[in-house]
Amino acid sequence: MKSVNRFIIVLFVFLILPCIAETQERILTPEDIVQIRNVHSAVISPDGDLIAFVVQRHRTEDDGPGSPFNDIWIYNVADDEYRRFTWDPQNDMSPAFSPDGKWLGFRSTRDGSPQVYRIPVDGGEADRITDAPTGVQSFQWSPDGREIAYVSQDQVPEEKRQEHEAGRDWKVVDQDHRTIRLHAIDVETKDTREVVRNDISVWNFFWSPDGERIALIGTEVPTIDASYYGDLYMVDAQGGDAELFVELPGKTGPVHFSPDGRNLAIKNARGEGREPIDGGVFLVPFDEGEWTSIIEDFPGTVTSHNWISNNEIWFTAQQDTRTTLNRVDIRNQRVTQIIDYRGVLSGISLANDGNIFATTGHVPDRPSELWSGSLGNQSVERLTDFNAHIDDIRLGEVSEVSWTRPDGFEIQGVLIKPVDYEEGQRYPTILQIHGGPEAAYLQSWHGSWSRWGQLLAGRGYVVLLPNYRGSTSRGYDFIEANMGDMMGEEWYDIVAGADFLIDDGIADENRLGIGGWSYGGYTSAWAAATAADRFQAAIMGAGIANWISFGGMTDIPDEMALAHWDGYTWDQMDLQWERSPLNHVDGNDAPTLILFGEQDDRVPPGQGWELYRALQHFDVDTEFVLYPRAGHGISEREHQIDMLNRVVDWFDRYVK
């Protein structure tokens, strides 16, 4: 009998151990990534009792292809509980509490194009406020809560619409613009007026505290390229022509009135207007219109800002590989760090007490969730748990690393080690390059369609995410250091990162791969064409193959010329052709996977075709994948799963 029992026990252990091992060894999969529910757009009620936020909802098979849906949720601070607040099957987004805290306004596609609705915070039926024919792009409550100002693009004129229906629907480039206008509507009577009556397109705006004026960032043409370089206008809230208040150099971000209405704070590019990002904060006295930088020497990049009081402004910033929350006293320009956050904080919503705030953020082991904090206690804590499905997944260790170039530049990056990392062992290594190039990798969650770090770490790869010169988070001089020098010193910053890991005994120099999206895709194509002796494989996601043809295809030719090159493509064709991967394809190229959205206007898929045809001609291993309906990002579930599987398979085939 004892023998039988012993046999049963041994059999049970034999059968159950693989199940235990499978649970313990679980790694991140593409299916896990597409199930992540990203939390965003958090706003706190004026009294600090409620927080509204948006949660992505995944499509089912019955929904058909498309991007995830969005729902509004409410967190009750006193009860420490959160619940879904809107239940429409389409998209509910952009929550905003009324000034008295009794209503929650939001945009929704429940009736077709996005319109503004409001709903009592204690529940009830949603009341549709706007009826904008082309939909509402953004909105804001008036200070007294009686009106809502909103931005909407002009309709196609009736005469033009009839012409189109008759087949005379040709398009004349850079003509037939439709202005993006600012309107205001009475939330009770639904009476609507046009606030900006001249042809200034409005990109963001802010009411004055007394409700008499609206400050706005506007441009004379409604193009994406123009939107980067708006100027500050002022308009009477009852309606009139928007009048130029301050002509702003460089890229421009949001503007906010101080509580007393005496000053405005604008997020804008520092320097002479050539900085690639609106990374500073400027003060504009309302009665003077002269602007001054209030954080001139700050060693980071501002990501969001607003007022704490009449004399203090808070701002979040990328610093090195972390996010910081700071305050600056406008009287002496003294900056004080409030919170140093190992991850990404996406904006701050401050209650009327000037202390309690809500935000969303992600950290190395957790995707985006709702967080709350206190300026006074210098604290922040996570409030939600929408992504418990990753709790049993083993993740790679995330840390900051740095190396120094011969010219003295210290280059930082984020290192993700394999889940089974052992000291002294060399691993296949992937360099993932960020886009922009005005961006930076932080110590945060790296598991998404465009961030492959944890997906690859689970499969035995070391992943290095280098913040080469030209990246944000290191201050003005660093971000301008690659101006006019695409794939110059910045490329050697990246190669030096690989050498750093090889010298440190972590990376295997015979098993190196590189990949990225957008500018990261351009970098990877450059690596494939010029450094196949260093990199065994490359993945070019929506990258540039030919700067000359790109200059004539992209929707941002001005931005590229003003913020990155020292002029337009046609003024420096020799240099831009020299820095084009296509110029260097000769058959001695790394196997290259090319990925593009079929509707990409930023980096049109023609760039992928050019590289693909050249690599084919020289018999280089290559694949080219186009994702229908996708623009510069890949948002559909099945597309993301396919793409992530291809990324892993490509590196496994040629690197591992």
Secondary structure, 3 states (H helix, E strand, C coil): CHHHHHHHHHHHHHHHHHHHHHHHCCCCCHHHHHCCCCEEEEEECCCCCEEEEEEEECCCHHHCCCCCEEEEEEEECCCCEEEECCCCCCCEEEEEECCCCCEEEEEECCCCCCEEEEEECCCCCCEECCCCCCCCCEEEECCCCCEEEEEEECCCCHHHHHHHHCCCCCCCCCCCCCCEEEEEEECCCCCEEECECCCCEEEEEEECCCCCEEEEEEECCCCHHHHCCCEEEEEECCCECCEEEECCCCCEEEEEECCCCCEEEEEECCCCCCCCCCCEEEEEECCCCCCEECCCCCCCEEEEEEECCCCEEEEEEEECCEEEEEEEECCCCEEEEEEEECCEECCCEECCCCCEEEEEEEECCEEEEEEEEECCCCEEEECCCCCHHHCCCCCCCEEEEEEECCCCCEEEEEEECCCCCCCCCCEEEEEEECCCCCCCCCCCCCCCCCCCHHHHHCCCCEEEEEECCCCCCCCHHHHCCCCCCCCCHHHHHHHHHHHHHHHCCCEEEEEEEEEEECHHHHHHHHHHHHCCCCCCEEEEECCCCCHHHHHHHCCCHHHHHHHCCCCCHHHCHHHHHHCCHHHHCCCCCCCEEEEEECCCCCCCCHHHHHHHHHHHHCCCCEEEEEECCCCCCCCCHHHHHHHHHHHHHHHHHHCC
